[in-house]
């Protein structure tokens, strides 16, 4: 069947509005299984849904015929203004991740007088300052704002973020419902706390007290991941190892740079430099695991958020499974828009999916624990993205209650699977049922796919434009072409791996040049962190 035939056909009224929002609608066609067509008055035949932008009664006419219809009333302001909070109700028509959310918006206040009775008719789905902003009645929904046309260098995610979501959210929600039958389903809501720097040289690291953290995590049901520096892997205190072991999976380790020498991962410019650093980090972590019995997830957290494009490729070739940073392409500076033309084909959907891929390496976006935005967490949950809240040992200065409070904010978005960054990387897949087959789209290098009890065949599809002839698909260790059915046992867990032909044996790659100050700098940094509780008590 033609792929377009599987897309829901959404008529845009009036037809001129379709042309005026060309980039926005094209991005939404990529994000959802829909196809837009401009329509004139009365042209409702063969449509699956209708989108009305501005004045008119075509949405009501479509709803009278039983068609899903969304009427957006007036353009959002071209410039930001005073923040106004849109309060979403707990109505069952809303996605579970959004119910009860409070979403500040800098374009909504100016539109509260637009629409009048047109918006107030129906069940209220959202309101602002007591005024309905999004309502539903039967198959017809109305909302106040029409999203502005997408800029030529603007990502769709910039319209669905903390501070600006009121215009796009009703439309995205509507299109998700319209295309649900053919849509890729995101993974379950996953979350983790992440702390940079701690090692196992002692049962505590600054304000991170491993036994207490382990007990608190188990009591409150969350997971805490510790990003540890490979250079520190020469020793692990028995009590620290015991705290991890007795956490019953509530604590985990992952990788934080190599020497933690400033923004070291941002320096390599050549493949040889990047491979040398990535390979040494792998060897150090492998040696640590062999000596201590403590597993380390091969997820890299770049120190100071710096990671060059060469380093990303080196990490992938040396077997790292993901990168945890605050932006999809960490080698780009503030304000740079190079991701719009990346060969991965992400374009305007950068930051929209459960994971991005930079040079084929999954990127898990993280969000600061201190100063966190509950509205941003809700929007990430709506998009199926993991909620990774990161910080440092000093963030626990006032104790562990901050984690309990943050965990409650996360779980307000719905049932949450708290797990390690390694598990988050391995569950970054999208699925959909096609007849007797389960189709799986990978957003990871290695994934664990849970096969439904009623399914005995899966088809693996790569994330668009991220894999090609230079990569091989392995299903439970057996080579398998992309897109061809694979027989599996119903209810089984299947390991799926994308293996690159440019992968290297990191055990044979020479170590990078030793920086004379690397060890002293690390000793001083660790000493500073460990003395902070004492300094705090003295003060």
C-alpha positions, 0 to 999 in steps of 0.5 A: 500500500502507498504510504500516503494512503495510510496517512489521514487526510486533513482538510485545511480551511480556507485553502489560502491558510494552507499556503500561508503555513507551508513550513509549519504544516510540512513539519507536522506531516513529518511529525504525524501520520497526516497529509494536509490539503487546502479546501474551499467552503463545502469541500468536505468529501474524502476527508478524515478531519478538518482544520479551520484557521480563522473565521468561518463555520466549516469546522461545525459543518464537518463536526455535524458530519461526524468528522473530527474538526479543530477550529483555531480562532486568531493568530498568535502574537508575533512578539512575546508578551507577559507570561500567562499560565494556561491551566489544563483540566483533568478531562479524559479527552486530554492526553494523560501526560497533560492532565492538570498541567500548568503551562506558562505562555508568552503569547496567550494573554493578548488572545484572551478576548478573542473568540468570545462564546465560540471558545466557551461552548463545550467542555473546557479542556484548558483555561487562562485567568478563568477564561476558556482557551481550549474546549471540546464538544462532540468531535469539534474542538476549539482553541484561541490561537493559530500558530504562526508560520514556522521560520525557515530556521526554526524547529517545531519543538521551539513552539512546544516548550516551557514559555510557548505552547498554547498555539501548537499544543491543541493542534499537535494533540488533535493530529495525534488523535486523528492519526492514532491508527497509523501512528508510531507509539512512543515508549512508556514514560521513563525517568532518572536522576543524574548526578555528574562527578561522583566516584566510589572512592568513599561511601560518600561524595560531597553531599551524595551519601550513597547508603542514604541515597540508596535507601531514599531511592528505594523508599520513594521509587526513583532511580539515581544514576552517577556519572563517574570519571574513568580516571577515577576508576582505579579504586572503589571502596567496599562500602560504596560498592555494597551501597550500589549492590544493595540498592536493588537497581535504584542506583547505577553508574555511567561515564563522565568524560575520560580525565574530566580535564575541562571540556575535554570531549569538545577538543578532538577535531580528528578521528584519531584524537577522538578514537584515542580518548573514547577507547581509553575511557572504554578500557578504563571502565572495563578494567573497573568493572572487572575489578569491582563487579560494578556495571557501568552503562556505556552512556557518555555525559560530556563534562561541561556539555562540550563534545565535538562532532569528531568525538561523537563519531569516536564514541559510537565507533568505540561502542558507546550507546548514547550521549546525555546532554542538554542539546541534540548537537553539542558541538553547535554553539548557542544560536547556531542552527546547523541541525536544520540541514544535518544529514540525519534528516532531523530538520525541523523535528530536532528535539521532537522525538523520544531521542535524537541521533547525532552521527548515529549516536542516540542523544538523550536530552537532560534537564536541570534539577535545580530550577527545573520547569514542571511545564517543560517536563510535561511537554517532554512527557507528551512527546514520549521523551525521557525525563532526565533531571541532572545536577551535582552533589551540591544540589543535595545541600538541603538533603534528599527531599528535593529528589522526592519533590522532583519525583512527585512532579515527574509522576504527575505526568503519569505512571513512570518507569524509573530506570538507568540511562542505559535502560532508557537508551535501550528502550528508545524505540517506537512501535506500531501494529500492522496486521500480525506484525509488530513494526519497530523503529529504532532510536538507539544502537541497542534495544530490548524489544518486548514482543506482545503475547499475540505477535510472532513476527517483528519488522525493524525499521531504522530511524529515518535517514540514520542508517544505510549500507554501512550498518548491519542489523542484528536480531538476537545476534543474527544478521537480518535485513532492515524491514523484513519480518523476523520470527520471534516468540510471543511475549519474548524480549528481543535484543536488537543491535545496529552494528556499524562497519566502521566500529573499532577494537578499542583495546588496540587503539593507543592512549591519548597523550597524557596531560601532566595536570590531569591527575592533579586537577582531578584530585583538587576537584574531588577534594573540593567536592568532598570538603563542601559538607564540612565547609557548609557546617563550619559556615 
